[in-house]
Amino acid sequence: MPRPVMFSNKLEQRRKARGFALLVAVTVLLVGLALIAVVAVQGFDMLGVAGADRMPVVLAIGAACGGLLVFSLVAYVAARIVSRVP
């Protein structure tokens, strides 16, 4: 019995590729957020001892999160492209 068109092999491969790409992007995002959190806690601990201004550290954390989002999107697109190649 032939499979319906909506369950073709090509569509199934696309669905798997999207799932894999999403897994790659989420993994990059979670690992990056964990690293940013560790560095931020260490930075705030050092600033607490020195009594310094925290605004530059907050801006650096924001910039790191923005860069991480861009990197996650690039990882998603790269995984989609690589999984498309036969």
N, C-alpha and C positions, 0 to 999 in steps of 0.2 A: 504494500500500500504506500503510495507516494506521500511524502510529507507536504503539508500546506506551504504555500509560498512564504507566509509570515514566519515560519520556522526553518528557513533555508539555512544551509551551512554558512553562507556568507554573512547573514544577519547574526547567526550564533557566534561567529568569529569576531564580529564587531562588538557584540555585547561583552564577550570575554576580554577583548582588548580594552574597552572602557573600564571594566572592573579592575583589570590589572593596573591601568594607568592611575585610577583613583587610589588604589592601594599604595602605589609608589608615592603619589603626592601627599597622601595623609601621613605616611611613614616619615617622609622628609619633614613635614610640618611639625609632627609631634616630637621628633628628635631635636629639631631646631629650637622649638619652644622650651624643651627641657634644658638644652644648653644655655639658652638666653636666661632662663630662670636661675640657673646655678651661678652664672656670671653676675647677674643683677644682685643676687643675695650677697655675694662676696663684695661687690662694689658698694652696696649700701652699708655693709658692716664696716668697711674701711672708712667710709665717709662719716659714719656715726662716731668713730674714734677721733677722727680729725675735726669734726664739727664743721665740715665744709658745705658748700652749696650743692644741693642735689639736682638742680635743674639740668645740668649737662648730662648727668647719668640717665635721667628720665628721657631726655631727647635722644640719647644714644640707644636706649632700649626701644623706643618707638621706631627709630630708623632701622634697627636690626629686625624688628617684627615686620616692617614694610618690605625690607629686602628678602626676608624669609618667605613672605607671601608670593613675591615675584619668582623666587627660586622654585617654590612648590608648583607654580603654574608652568614654569619652564620644564620641570621634571614630568609633569602630567602630559604636556604636549610631546616631549621627547619619547615618553613611553608609548604614547599612541602611535607616533611615527614608526618607532622600532617594531612594535607589534604588528604593524600593517605590512611590513616587508615579509614576503614568503620565504 
